[in-house]
Amino acid sequence: MEVVSSNRYARGVDVVAHEPTVRAAIFLAVFGLVAASEAIAPRRARGIGRRIRWPHNLAIPVLSTVLVRALLPTTAIGVALLAEERRWGLLPALGPLPSWLAVAVAVVVLDFAI
């Protein structure tokens, strides 16, 4: 009887490292399926042609992705700095703690949160 290792996927592709590529591939695959189904069996008559609609429809996810990738890190850092300045959160509510204890509590709480 052959024993199969439970770690058989350890040498697989790291999806997180290739997240933009995976996301783009899935988007293009779904877009292709929807475009093909629209061309083969339209559900209603077109009022506006594809050449006008598609660039606008494709610009929406492109613009959204660019804005999220540009603004999300900066807004997250900005909110974190604001929370630290105004002493919002669990650790400031507990009172003054030594740095080593604050780090330990933060690690344990985040570990339970995930």
C-alpha positions in Angstrom: 0.0 0.0 0.0 1.4 3.3 -1.0 1.4 6.2 1.4 0.5 9.5 -0.1 2.0 12.6 1.6 -0.4 15.1 3.0 1.9 17.8 1.6 1.5 16.9 -2.0 0.7 20.4 -3.0 3.7 22.0 -1.4 5.5 22.3 -4.7 2.5 23.9 -6.5 2.2 27.4 -7.8 2.0 30.1 -5.2 -1.3 31.7 -6.2 -0.8 34.7 -3.8 2.4 35.6 -5.5 0.7 35.5 -8.9 -2.6 37.1 -7.8 -2.8 39.8 -10.5 -2.1 37.3 -13.2 -4.7 34.9 -11.8 -7.2 37.6 -11.4 -6.7 38.9 -14.9 -7.0 35.4 -16.4 -10.2 34.7 -14.6 -11.6 38.1 -15.6 -10.7 37.5 -19.2 -12.2 34.0 -19.2 -15.5 35.1 -17.7 -15.6 38.1 -20.1 -14.9 35.8 -23.0 -17.7 33.5 -22.0 -20.2 36.3 -21.5 -19.2 37.9 -24.8 -19.6 34.6 -26.7 -23.0 34.0 -25.1 -24.1 37.5 -26.0 -22.9 37.0 -29.6 -24.5 33.6 -29.9 -27.8 34.1 -28.1 -28.6 37.8 -27.4 -31.4 38.2 -24.8 -32.6 41.5 -26.5 -31.9 43.7 -29.4 -28.9 45.9 -29.2 -29.5 49.6 -29.0 -25.8 50.5 -28.9 -23.2 48.5 -30.7 -20.4 46.5 -29.1 -17.7 48.8 -30.3 -19.1 51.6 -28.2 -20.2 49.6 -25.2 -17.2 47.4 -24.6 -14.5 50.0 -24.2 -16.6 51.7 -21.6 -17.5 48.4 -19.9 -13.8 47.3 -19.9 -12.7 50.7 -18.5 -14.7 50.2 -15.3 -12.8 47.2 -13.9 -9.5 48.6 -15.1 -10.1 52.0 -13.4 -11.4 50.2 -10.3 -8.3 48.0 -10.1 -5.9 50.9 -10.6 -7.7 53.1 -8.0 -7.9 50.3 -5.4 -4.2 49.3 -5.8 -3.1 53.0 -5.6 -5.5 54.2 -2.8 -6.0 51.3 -0.5 -2.5 51.1 0.9 -2.3 54.8 1.5 -5.8 55.0 3.1 -5.0 52.0 5.3 -1.8 53.7 6.6 -3.6 57.0 7.0 -6.4 55.4 9.1 -3.9 53.5 11.2 -1.9 56.7 11.9 -5.2 58.5 12.8 -6.2 55.7 15.1 -2.8 55.8 16.8 -3.0 59.6 17.2 -6.5 59.6 18.7 -5.8 56.4 20.7 -8.6 54.4 19.2 -8.6 50.7 19.6 -8.4 47.9 22.1 -4.8 48.4 23.4 -5.2 52.0 24.3 -8.4 51.2 26.0 -6.6 48.7 28.3 -4.4 51.5 29.6 -0.7 52.0 29.5 1.1 48.6 28.8 4.8 47.9 28.5 5.7 47.6 24.9 6.6 43.9 25.1 3.1 43.1 26.6 1.3 45.3 24.0 3.0 43.4 21.2 2.2 40.0 22.8 -1.4 40.9 23.3 -1.7 42.3 19.7 -0.2 39.1 18.3 -2.5 36.8 20.3 -5.6 38.8 19.5 -4.8 39.0 15.7 -4.0 35.2 15.8 -7.5 34.5 17.2 -9.1 36.9 14.7 -7.7 35.0 11.7 
